[in-house]
């Protein structure tokens, strides 16, 4: 369990003014939604790779797994991967538009 100050910071960050509404089935919350870009070396050169990522507190969507549909800020996305963060307080969902 992270220290109390980290827990409070995460709670404010994930529900603050930069967060967006998220719904999974009947569960509603707020989370951070981001487009991440990176360069990946495919052997022939660098290729730009973009992905959409949602961050929510761990345990918010206990039934969410690959192919689960989420409503993020009014648009439908499908979960591609569920990746717990290193401290266990936040879960990262890789998503793709439907």
C-alpha positions in Angstrom: 0.0 0.0 0.0 1.5 3.4 -1.0 1.9 6.1 1.7 -1.2 8.2 2.5 0.2 11.3 0.7 0.5 9.3 -2.5 -3.0 7.9 -2.1 -4.4 11.4 -1.7 -2.5 12.7 -4.6 -3.7 9.9 -6.9 -7.3 10.4 -5.8 -7.1 14.1 -6.7 -5.3 13.5 -9.9 -7.8 10.9 -11.2 -10.9 12.9 -10.3 -9.6 16.4 -10.9 -10.3 18.9 -13.6 -8.3 17.0 -16.2 -10.2 13.7 -15.7 -13.1 12.5 -17.9 -16.2 10.5 -17.1 -15.9 6.7 -17.6 -18.5 4.0 -17.5 -18.1 0.2 -17.5 -21.5 -1.5 -17.4 -23.3 0.2 -14.5 -20.1 1.4 -12.8 -19.3 5.1 -13.3 -16.1 6.9 -12.3 -13.6 9.4 -13.5 -10.2 8.7 -14.9 -7.3 10.2 -16.9 -7.5 9.5 -20.7 -4.4 10.1 -22.8 -3.0 9.5 -26.2 0.6 8.3 -25.9 3.0 8.3 -28.8 6.4 6.6 -28.9 9.0 5.5 -31.4 9.6 1.8 -31.8 12.5 0.2 -33.7 11.1 -2.5 -36.0 14.5 -3.5 -37.3 14.3 -1.5 -40.5 14.0 1.9 -38.7 11.9 3.7 -36.2 8.1 3.6 -36.4 5.8 5.9 -34.6 3.3 4.0 -32.4 0.3 5.7 -30.9 -2.1 4.2 -28.3 -5.0 5.5 -26.2 -4.7 4.9 -22.4 -7.1 5.2 -19.5 -5.9 5.4 -15.9 -8.3 4.6 -13.1 -7.9 3.5 -9.4 -7.3 -0.3 -9.2 -10.4 -2.2 -8.4 -12.8 0.3 -10.0 -13.7 -2.1 -12.8 -13.2 -5.6 -11.4 -14.8 -7.3 -14.4 -13.0 -5.3 -17.1 -10.7 -7.4 -19.3 -9.7 -7.7 -22.9 -12.6 -6.9 -25.3 -14.7 -5.2 -22.6 -16.4 -2.1 -23.8 -16.0 1.2 -21.9 -17.7 4.5 -22.4 -15.0 7.2 -22.1 -16.1 10.8 -22.2 -19.1 9.9 -24.4 -17.3 7.6 -26.9 -17.1 3.8 -26.9 -13.8 2.1 -26.6 -12.7 -1.6 -26.3 -10.1 -2.7 -23.8 -7.0 -4.2 -25.5 -5.0 -4.8 -22.4 -5.2 -4.4 -18.6 -1.9 -3.3 -17.1 -1.6 -2.7 -13.3 0.9 0.0 -12.5 3.9 -0.7 -10.4 2.5 0.6 -7.1 -0.8 -1.3 -7.4 -2.9 1.8 -6.8 -3.7 2.6 -10.5 -4.6 0.4 -13.4 -3.8 1.3 -17.0 -6.1 0.2 -19.7 -5.0 0.2 -23.3 -8.1 1.0 -25.4 -9.1 1.3 -29.0 -12.1 3.1 -30.5 -15.0 0.9 -31.6 
